[in-house]
Amino acid sequence: MTEKNAAGVRFLPAGDSAVSVEFGNEISEEINARVAALDEAAAAACIDGVRETVPTYRSLTVHYDPEKISFAELCGRLGGLMGELGESKDRPKKVLCLPVLYGGEEGPDMANVCGHSGLSEEDVVRIHSSADYRVYMLGFTPGFPYLGGMDERLATPRLASPRTVIPAGSVGIAGIQTGVYPVNSPGGWQLIGRTPVRLYDAGREKPILPEAGQYIRFVPVDRARYEEIEREVEEGRYEPIYDEAEDHGPGNDTAENNGPVHDAASGGQAAGKEGSR
């Protein structure tokens, strides 16, 4: 019982109370932008019977109450929203800026990444913090962002033996992906730093900070600023920093790109040797 519209979008049943709307078979920003746009449109439409939506890299899963709306009716409503999605380029780009203390105890695998890439620690920090990374989806643990757009020069295989516990806030690299562990959990990514900002906090009004379709920018800070932000988070005084700006893009690692937002998150510290320790 698969339905397909004129744009080639497929509507697939996922059990007896969910439909998966598939936009393609690859990981691309264009496809993911359409997923995010449909997610927003579905939320705004307030379709009776829809319980939850779950965006992924290339599809949107819509959970519904079959006693209130049928599979065919829901597909028709979702299909009707397709023409209202608009162009992704017209949508504002929201960037969550995360302060990161790179290297040292917070980034125990920095030497592995440097050794595999042939880059210095300073270069790894500069390149890693020079792009805005799209949040393609959330998963694995609450608030874990799967990010796209990392410079391939930083690509490093996962650890041969995963750790049983990785501290919350750890920033890692696995293959051509980078991400942040929102809670203490097992994992095999190469850890290069840590943010004191809590991506997941069950006691917060909005428990999960990042959202699919947004972007994350990593901002190098020194230990003094890291500990200052850590105290602010503990005391409930820290306010996440967002920016709306043009995409830095992978590999576009000039210092000018990091501008005032880096200064705001780092307390005025430059993103150089001090940030990388």
HELIX and SHEET records of a PDB file:
HELIX    1   1 GLU A   29  ALA A   45  1                                  17    
HELIX    2   2 PHE A   71  LEU A   81  1                                  11    
HELIX    3   3 MET A   82  GLU A   84  5                                   3    
HELIX    4   4 SER A   88  ASP A   90  5                                   3    
HELIX    5   5 GLY A  104  GLU A  106  5                                   3    
HELIX    6   6 MET A  110  SER A  117  1                                   8    
HELIX    7   7 GLU A  121  HIS A  128  1                                   8    
HELIX    8   8 GLU A  152  LEU A  154  5                                   3    
HELIX    9   9 ARG A  223  GLU A  234  1                                  12    
HELIX   10  10 ALA A  255  ASN A  258  5                                   4    
HELIX   11  11 GLY A  259  SER A  266  1                                   8    
HELIX   12  12 LYS A  273  SER A  276  1                                   4    
SHEET    1   A 5 GLU A   3  LYS A   4  0                                        
SHEET    2   A 5 ARG A  10  PRO A  13 -1                                        
SHEET    3   A 5 ALA A  18  GLU A  22 -1                                        
SHEET    4   A 5 SER A  59  TYR A  64 -1                                        
SHEET    5   A 5 VAL A  50  PRO A  55 -1                                        
SHEET    1   B 7 PRO A 145  GLY A 148  0                                        
SHEET    2   B 7 ASP A 132  LEU A 138 -1                                        
SHEET    3   B 7 TYR A 215  PRO A 220 -1                                        
SHEET    4   B 7 VAL A  95  TYR A 102  1                                        
SHEET    5   B 7 GLN A 190  ARG A 194 -1                                        
SHEET    6   B 7 SER A 170  ALA A 174 -1                                        
SHEET    7   B 7 GLN A 177  VAL A 180 -1                                        
SHEET    1   C 5 PRO A 145  GLY A 148  0                                        
SHEET    2   C 5 ASP A 132  LEU A 138 -1                                        
SHEET    3   C 5 TYR A 215  PRO A 220 -1                                        
SHEET    4   C 5 VAL A  95  TYR A 102  1                                        
SHEET    5   C 5 ILE A 241  ASP A 243 -1                                        
SHEET    1   D 2 ARG A 163  ILE A 166  0                                        
SHEET    2   D 2 SER A 185  GLY A 187 -1                                        
END                                                                             
